[in-house]
Amino acid sequence: MSRSAKTAHSVIAAVRDDAAFRAVALRKRSDCFEVLWAKSMPVEEGNWQAFAAACGLSAESKPAARSAQGGEVSVVGVDSTAVAFYRIAAPNVGRDETAAIVRMQAESLLPLPASQIEVAWRTLPSANGTADVTIAAARRDFLHRFAEEVRPFGPHAIVPSCEGTARTWHEMFGERERQASIVSIGVRHTQVCLVLNGSVANSAVLDIGMADLSAVAEDDGDRSEAAEVIERFAQDMHTVLTAFGWAESTPWPIFLLSDGADGIDRIVAALDRAGLTTKVSVPRSQALGLATGLTPADLHRYREPLGLGLMSLDGPATGLDLFGAIRRAEREKRARSAWYSTTLAAVVAAVMLVVFVAASVAVDFASEKRLNALVGRPQFKEASERQTLLRTVARYRPDVLGLLAEISAGENPGVILDGFHFRKGQAVTLTGQADNAEQMWKFQTHLLDHKGIEDVTITNTSSDSKTKKIRFTMVFDYKTFTKKGAEL
C-alpha cells in the first residue's frame, strides 16, 4: 500500500468487476470497523468518473479533504485479469538485493521488455532458509491509462482486486485456514488464489465464469452440456492448483466463495463428482466486530473493496501496490516543474556565492596557523585514520547489486535463475534452469563477457523429468572479492 507514515482512520475502496463498479467507505473505531456506506453502479451506466460522482467525489476533490465524505485516503483495485502473478524462491537477502532478483526474474518470465512492465512484490517467510516472493506484474501503458481513469478517486494505492478478496475471506468468512485456495466465480472469469495468512501468495484467472456454469448452478439446463462444462472447469482448476504446488497426496483445502445461494453448492457437488474435492465458504456478518448493516450476500458482493479497505486501514505497505512507480514519476514531474520555477532564484544565489568567495579571500591568514596546530593533535590523527579505513572498506565492499545487474543484463531467453550465493573468499554460485543445453552455454558465455567475472564453470547439470528443462549450477570469480585470502 501507500508508504505514508500516517495510518488512515477512514478509507474509500473501489473496484470494477465484470458486472459493476463497487465501492465502500470504512472507518476504524477503537474496537471495530464501521461501514459508512456501500455503493454500486452497473458498468453499462457509466465510467469511473461517473461512479466517483455517484460516491460524492469529483476530479477536483482533494484526497486530504475527503474525511467529511467518509474517507481520508482511497485505494482502488485493478482487475486481476490484467495482472500476472508469479511465485519464486529467493535467498534471504536485503530488500534492495531482492528487488534486483525480482526484476531479473520478471524479465525472464514475462514476454515483454522491462521498460514495458511495472512490478510489485512481497516476501513471505519460508521454512527452508529462503524467502518465498510473490510477484504481481502488469503492462505499464495499461496502468498509466487506468491511473488516469480512476483519478477522480485520488487513489493512494492501486492493487490487484484479488488482494481484497483474500483479506475479506480470511477475516469475514467461516474458515480460518493458514493456507488454502479460494475460488471466486465472476460473470465471465474465475479467480483462483493461493492464500497464506490472509495474503495472496499466487493467483490465476480462468476464462470461464458463471455465464458458462449457469447450466450447472441452476440445475435445469442441458445435462450433457453441464457435464462438459464442469469437466473443463475441473481440469482448468486442477492445472492451476498444480502450478501453485498443490498435490493430491498432500492437498490443502479449496473453497468456492458463495453468497449463500444454492448455485455454488451445486457447482461444488459437480466438481466433487468430477474428482476435485472443494467446499463452500459463506460470509459471517458478525466477523471482526464489523458494524455493517450488510447481509452475507452483501459481504460477498462487496468482498473486493471491503478487503482493500481493511488492508488500507492496517497501515502502509500491506498490499502489492502497482501504483508506486507511477506515483514516483508524477513526483519527479512536479519536481522538474518546481526546478524551472526557481531558476531565477538559483541565478541570484550564484551571484551571492561569487560575492561570498571574493570576501573570503580577505580572511585573516592567521587561520592557516590554527589549522596546522589542529593537524598536529592526536585526536585529529585518529579521525583521519578512521576516515581512511572507511574509504578502504567502501572501495573493496562487494557490489552485490552491480553483480546482479551484470548477470541479468542483455538477452538470456529461456534462462531462469533461482539461486544466488555470495560469500567473501568463495566463488559465486548460481543455480537455475534453461530450456536446453545451448541456452545454458550461451548464458555461460554471457557471464564471461562481463568485466570482473572470471572462470565461469558449469559444475552440475540435470534434467527435470516434469518440466523437461536443464537444471544447472555455475560458479565463478567476481573481481577480487571471491579470491581466497581476500582481506575484506
RODRENPA-606571 format. One line per 4 residues: for each residue x, z, y of C-alpha. Coordinates in steps of 0.001 Angstrom, whole numbers, plus 524288, in hexadecimal, padded with zeros to 5 digits. Layout:
! RODRENPA-606571
X/Z/Y; ...
This chain:
! RODRENPA-606571
80000/80000/80000; 803B7/800E1/80E3E; 80FED/808DD/81078; 80AB3/80FFE/81C42
80F3F/81DF4/81CE2; 80190/82311/81F78; 7F79A/823F6/81494; 7EA25/81F12/81870
7DE1A/827C5/817C0; 7D482/81C68/8179E; 7D588/80E65/81350; 7CE0C/801A6/81221
7D0D4/7F9E0/805C9; 7CBB3/7EC13/803A0; 7CC69/7E1B1/7F902; 7C65B/7D4C7/7F571
7C2E8/7D18F/7E753; 7BC2F/7C5F1/7E0F1; 7AEED/7C9B1/7E65C; 7B01B/7D1B8/7F2C6
7B808/7D845/7FD5D; 7B7EC/7E706/7FB4B; 7BCF4/7F237/803AC; 7BC5B/80100/8041F
7C050/80B26/80E27; 7C611/817BE/8089A; 7C969/8248A/80F2E; 7D20B/82F2C/809A1
7CD16/83D0B/80AB4; 7D3C9/8499B/806B1; 7CD70/849FD/7F948; 7C7FC/83C57/7F6DB
7C6F7/82E27/7FB03; 7BAEF/82975/8023A; 7B59F/81B93/801FC; 7B107/818F8/80FE7
7AB11/80BC5/80CB6; 7AB9A/80092/8030F; 7A82D/7F2A2/806DF; 7A80B/7E554/8005D
7A52C/7D739/80408; 7A374/7CB6E/7FAF0; 7AED4/7C1F0/7FC48; 7A5B8/7B6AB/7FF95
7A0E9/7BDDA/80BC3; 7ADAD/7BDFD/8133A; 7BC3F/7C0B7/813AD; 7C541/7CC2D/8162F
7C2AC/7CBF0/824CA; 7B3F6/7CC60/822D7; 7B561/7D767/81903; 7BE22/7DF15/82247
7B39C/7DDDE/82CAD; 7A981/7E2AC/822D7; 7B24C/7EE7F/8208A; 7B2F5/7F13E/82F27
7C074/7EB5C/83119; 7C514/7DFC4/838F5; 7D141/7D79F/83AF0; 7D3F4/7DF05/847A0
7D228/7ECC6/84246; 7DE91/7F4C8/840CC; 7E14F/7FC01/8340A; 7E4F2/80837/83BA9
7D796/80872/84223; 7CF9E/807BC/835B1; 7CE16/815F8/8323A; 7C0DF/815FC/838E7
7BCB5/80ABB/83020; 7C09F/811A5/82391; 7CEDB/80E1E/82186; 7DBF3/81144/827EA
7E2CF/80736/81F78; 7DE48/7FBEF/81726; 7E2BD/7F5B1/80A83; 7DE8E/7E893/804EC
7DF04/7E44F/7F6C8; 7E380/7D683/7F3D4; 7DCDB/7CF79/7E88A; 7E529/7D243/7DC8E
7E33B/7C45F/7D79F; 7ED12/7C069/7E22F; 7F742/7CA6E/7DDE8; 800B1/7C96B/7D274
804B9/7D609/7CBA9; 810F6/7D894/7C3B7; 816DC/7E492/7BD6F; 82574/7E5A3/7BB23
82F2D/7F00E/7B6F4; 83A1C/7F2BC/7C09F; 845A6/7FC1F/7C133; 8438C/8091C/7C807
84A24/8058A/7D4E0; 8471B/80742/7E33C; 83BD9/800C6/7EA4D; 8443F/7F644/7F0AC
84A86/7F28D/7E3C1; 83D34/7F23F/7DD0A; 837F1/7E988/7E7E7; 842F5/7DFD9/7E56F
83FFA/7DFE3/7D6CE; 83170/7DDE3/7D970; 8340E/7D264/7E279; 83D13/7CC2C/7D876
83318/7CDDC/7CD80; 827F1/7C8CF/7D5E6; 82F97/7BC6D/7D8AA; 83194/7BA95/7CA01
8237B/7BD72/7C62D; 81C2E/7B5F0/7D0B8; 81BA7/7A712/7D1BA; 81E54/7A7DE/7E062
82A6F/7A9B1/7E8CD; 82C88/7B736/7EE82; 8298E/7B233/7FC36; 81B6F/7AF8D/7F82F
817CF/7BCA4/7F205; 81587/7CAA3/7F643; 81857/7D594/7ECB6; 8140D/7E3CC/7EBF9
81894/7ED1A/7E161; 818E6/7FB26/7DCCA; 81FE7/80273/7D206; 81A03/80AF5/7C781
82275/8147C/7BFB1; 82670/8106D/7B204; 82AD3/818D5/7A6A8; 83667/81054/7A2B8
83EDA/8128E/7AEAE; 83A23/80687/7B600; 82F6B/8045A/7BFFA; 82354/7FC28/7BD66
820EE/7F3B6/7C95A; 813B8/7EDA7/7CC8B; 814DA/7E178/7D4F5; 809C3/7DB15/7DC91
80C87/7CDC2/7E281; 80484/7C418/7EA70; 806C7/7B79B/7F204; 80BAB/7BA64/7FFB7
80344/7AFE2/8062C; 7F718/7B54A/7FF72; 7FA07/7C31E/8041F; 7FC2D/7BE81/8121A
7EF0A/7B777/811FD; 7E873/7C341/80BDA; 7EE89/7CC91/815C2; 7E925/7C40C/820A8
7DB8D/7C3E3/81A71; 7DAE3/7D2C2/81939; 7E0A6/7D557/826BC; 7D38B/7DAC9/82BCF
7D582/7E62E/82254; 7E339/7E8BC/827C0; 7E85B/7EC73/81A3E; 7F3EA/7F598/8190F
7F5EE/7F0AE/80B28; 7F1B9/7E54B/802A2; 7F23D/7E876/7F424; 7ECB4/7E21E/7E7D3
7DE72/7E5F4/7E5EA; 7E0EF/7EA0F/7D7E0; 7E8D5/7F589/7DD2E; 7DC07/7FB03/7E23F
7D538/7F8C2/7D535; 7DFE0/8003A/7CDFA; 7DF48/80BCC/7D746; 7D06D/80C90/7D716
7D034/80BF5/7C836; 7DA58/816C7/7C757; 7D315/81FC0/7D0B4; 7C497/81CAD/7CF33
7C219/817A2/7C186; 7C043/81FD6/7B55E; 7CDC1/81E3B/7AF50; 7DA9B/824E1/7B284
7E429/81CD2/7AA9B; 7F25B/81CAB/7AEF2; 7F3BA/80E9F/7AA43; 7E8C6/804F7/7A7ED
7E486/7F70E/7AA5D; 7D88C/7F55A/7B2F4; 7D082/7E8F0/7B331; 7C8B8/7E586/7BF5C
7BF7F/7D9FB/7BD5C; 7BC07/7D268/7C9A9; 7B316/7C6D0/7CBA7; 7BD2C/7BC5A/7C85A
7C974/7C3FF/7C4AF; 7CD6E/7CFFD/7BCF4; 7D852/7D91B/7C153; 7E002/7E010/7B6A3
7E8DD/7EB15/7BB47; 7F278/7F3FB/7B46E; 7F0DC/80107/7BB6B; 7FAAF/80C32/7BB1D
7F65D/818D9/7C197; 7ED1B/811A8/7CAA9; 7F69E/806EE/7CED3; 7F717/7F8BB/7CA87
802E4/7F667/7C1C7; 7FF34/7E855/7BE90; 7F39F/7DF66/7C0C7; 7EE66/7D20C/7BD18
7E257/7C9EF/7C02F; 7DA31/7C2D4/7B5F1; 7D2E2/7B691/7B9CF; 7C62C/7BB8C/7B414
7BBE1/7C40F/7BA81; 7ADFE/7C8FA/7B988; 7A8ED/7BB43/7BC43; 7AF20/7B734/7AF52
7ABB6/7C3CA/7A817; 79D77/7C43A/7AC4A; 798EB/7BF4A/79EFD; 79F97/7CB15/798DF
79BC9/7D510/7A33D; 78D6F/7D132/7A3BD; 78C2B/7CF92/794F5; 78201/7C4E1/79669
78A12/7B861/796C5; 78F65/7AEEE/78CD4; 795E3/7B769/78265; 79FAE/7AD02/77E5E
7A3B0/7AB48/78C86; 7A4AB/7BA0C/78E31; 7AD3B/7BB29/78212; 7B643/7B06A/786F9
7B791/7B690/79473; 7BA3C/7C442/78F4F; 7C458/7BF02/785B2; 7CBAF/7B843/790BC
7CA6A/7C466/79931; 7CFE3/7CCF9/78E48; 7DB48/7C3AE/78BFD; 7DEAA/7C32F/79A75
7DDDC/7D203/79B42; 7E69A/7D391/78F60; 7F0C3/7CA51/7953A; 7F13D/7D1DC/7A209
7F1C7/7DF28/79B70; 7FCED/7DABD/792AD; 80453/7D62B/79EBD; 80249/7E3E1/7A458
808C1/7E9BA/79833; 7FC4A/7ED94/79105; 7FD33/7ED77/7822E; 7F2A5/7EF63/777F3
7FB59/7F90D/770BA; 7FCA7/801E0/77CAC; 7F1BD/7FDAF/785E1; 7EDDA/80429/79286
7DF4F/804C2/79613; 7D861/7F939/79C6F; 7CCF2/7FBD4/7A5A3; 7C2F6/7F251/7AB29
7BE1C/7F74C/7B84B; 7AF51/7F814/7B92F; 7A4D5/7FBA0/7C309; 79CAD/801A5/7B82E
794A0/7F58F/7B4FA; 7935D/7F09A/7A70D; 79ADF/7E3E6/7A904; 7A88C/7E9BE/7A7AF
7A436/7F171/79BA8; 7A095/7E4AB/79500; 7AD97/7DE6B/798B3; 7B4EE/7EA2F/7932E
7AD47/7E92E/78677; 7B019/7DA92/785A9; 7BE9F/7DCC7/78806; 7BEA3/7E6FA/77D4C
7B8B1/7DD17/773DB; 7C333/7D362/77828; 7CDBF/7DD12/77443; 7D145/7E326/7817B
7CD62/7F162/782E9; 7C957/7F507/790BF; 7C14E/7FFA2/7975D; 7B7DC/8004B/7A2C8
7BC22/807F0/7AEDB; 7B1C7/80C53/7B8BD; 7B3C5/81318/7C60F; 7B114/8219B/7C7F9
7AAC9/823F0/7D534; 7AF57/83233/7D580; 7BDC3/82E91/7D47D; 7C7B5/8330A/7DEAB
7BDB8/83B5E/7E5C4; 7BA36/82E5D/7EC0C; 7AF0A/82F97/7F5C1; 7A9D4/821E5/7F3DB
79B48/820D8/7F25B; 79EE9/8153D/7E9B8; 7998D/812B9/7DC37; 7A265/80F99/7D094
79E8E/80158/7D274; 7A311/8022C/7E0B8; 7AFF6/80860/7DCA8; 7B212/7FD1A/7D33A
7AE53/7F2F1/7DD73; 7B787/7F8BB/7E7C1; 7C251/7FC9F/7DE30; 7CCCA/7F444/7E4C5
7CB47/7F8D0/7F2FF; 7C8D4/806E7/7EEB9; 7D5AD/80748/7E758; 7DD38/800C2/7F258
7D7B1/80AA7/7FBE5; 7DBA1/81621/7F34D; 7E962/81095/7F216; 7EA7E/80F26/800C8
7E606/81D2F/802E6; 7F094/821B0/7F96C; 7FAEE/81DE5/80338; 80563/81376/804E9
80B61/80AB2/7FA88; 801A0/80C8F/7EF68; 7FDB7/7FE4E/7ED70; 803EF/7F102/7EB70
803AB/7ECF5/7F9C2; 80536/7DE2C/7FABB; 80353/7DF0A/80979; 81068/7E599/80C2E
81875/7D943/80E6D; 80DE1/7D344/81703; 80D32/7DFC6/81EF7; 81BFE/7DF92/820CA
81B64/7D150/82538; 8112F/7D4D6/82F70; 81993/7E026/83455; 8254A/7D70B/83588
81CFC/7CD60/83D30; 818B7/7D815/84694; 826D6/7DC90/847CA; 82B30/7CED2/84B85
8207A/7CE4D/855C3; 824FB/7DB53/85B3A; 832F4/7D63A/85BB4; 82F29/7CAB9/8642F
82786/7D38D/86D59; 8336D/7DC3F/86F83; 83D57/7D173/87215; 83DC0/7D43F/880AC
83FFA/7E2AC/87E3E; 84B32/7DF44/8751E; 85197/7D6E4/87FA6; 8509D/7E205/88960
85673/7EB4B/87F5A; 861C5/7E1EA/87D1F; 864A6/7E193/88BBA; 8648B/7F06C/88C35
86DD8/7F0CB/880A5; 87798/7E84B/88813; 876DD/7F1A6/89392; 878E9/7FD33/88A74
884E2/7F6FB/88422; 88AB0/7F40F/89174; 888D8/80223/8956C; 88EDA/806FF/888BD
89BAF/80019/88BEC; 89DB0/809E9/896C0; 89CC1/815B7/88DAC; 8A6F2/8207D/88EC1
8B2E8/81C90/886B3; 8B491/82AD7/882E8; 8AA89/82870/87805; 8B52E/8212A/87077
8BD4A/82DA4/86FF0; 8B177/83574/86B14; 8AF1F/82B52/86067; 8BD38/82C20/85BAF
8BBF5/83AEA/85AD0; 8AF65/839A6/852D2; 8B5B9/83071/84900; 8C051/83A64/84665
8B6BB/844F5/84204; 8B519/847AB/83322; 8A62E/84673/833D6; 8A74E/838AF/83938
8B0B3/834C9/82E5C; 8A75B/83A03/823CE; 89BD7/832B0/829BC; 8A3CE/82631/82A5D
8A7C7/8276D/81C0F; 89989/829D1/81832; 8950C/81D8D/81F62; 89FC7/815AA/818B8
89B2A/81A99/80B72; 88CFB/81730/80E6F; 890D7/8096F/81276; 898A4/807F0/805D2
88D1D/80C6C/7FD8B; 88401/8030C/80495; 88D96/7F7D9/802B6; 88E9E/7F9E3/7F40E
880C1/7FE32/7F0F2; 87A9D/7F4B2/7E73F; 870B1/7EC1A/7EE22; 8660F/7ECA0/7E3B7
85C0A/7E57B/7EBF7; 865EA/7DAE1/7EF11; 868E2/7D960/7E0A6; 85A64/7D865/7DD5D
858A9/7CE33/7E7FC; 863E1/7C631/7E26D; 85E5F/7C723/7D4A3; 850DC/7C28E/7D8E8
85586/7B7F5/7E24C; 8531A/7A9C6/7DEE3; 84A77/7A3BA/7D491; 84A52/7AA2E/7C72E
83E0C/7A4B5/7C0AE; 839C0/7AB56/7B436; 842D7/7B716/7B5CE; 83CC6/7C49D/7B73E
84567/7D098/7B8CF; 84087/7DDB0/7B3E3; 84C90/7E66B/7B42E; 85799/7E97B/7BDD2
8625F/7F39D/7BBA8; 86CD9/7F65E/7C5E3; 876AC/8017C/7C51F; 883D2/8037F/7CBAE
88F12/7FF43/7C30E; 88653/7F811/7B952; 88217/7E9F6/7B81E; 8749F/7E687/7BD70
86ACC/7E456/7B279; 85F02/7DB51/7B39B; 85464/7D9AD/7A965; 849EA/7CF4E/7A9E5
8436F/7C3E9/7A33C; 8434B/7B529/7A46D; 83AC2/7AA6A/79EF4; 84668/7A47D/797E8
85529/7A5A2/79654; 857F4/79B10/7A060; 85119/7A2E8/7AB07; 8590C/7AEE8/7A718
865E5/7A757/7A83B; 861DE/7A1AD/7B55D; 85F39/7AF6E/7BA34; 86CCC/7B38E/7B580
872B1/7A83D/7BD3B; 86A55/7AC0C/7C8F9; 87053/7B9B2/7C8E7; 87E32/7B471/7C7E3
87BF4/7AC26/7D409; 87AD1/7B85B/7DC87; 886B9/7BE13/7E31E; 8896F/7CBCC/7DE3C
8832D/7C9BD/7D0D8; 88D27/7C765/7C615; 88E66/7C6ED/7B740; 87FF8/7C4CE/7B43F
87E9A/7C698/7A58B; 872A2/7C54E/79CD7; 8740F/7D0E7/793A6; 8675D/7D01C/78C23
85C49/7C68A/7899B; 85010/7C732/78144; 8437A/7BF9F/77F8B; 83663/7C630/78237
82D73/7C29D/776F8; 8212A/7C463/77F29; 824B3/7BD9F/78BE8; 82EC8/7B42F/78607
837BF/7B779/79168; 84659/7BA18/790E6; 849AF/7C824/7947A; 85775/7CA30/79989
8611E/7D41C/79EB8; 86BB8/7D042/7A875; 876DC/7D848/7AE11; 87FB3/7D50E/7B984
8890A/7DADB/7C37D; 884AC/7DC35/7D19E; 88F55/7DC7A/7DBF4; 89814/7E862/7D99A
88D6A/7F24C/7D703; 88C26/7EFC6/7C877; 89AB4/7F015/7C5A2; 89F9D/7FBD3/7BE0A
8A6CD/80545/7C6A2; 89EE9/801E2/7D2B4; 8A03E/80D37/7DC2E; 892F8/80BB9/7E274
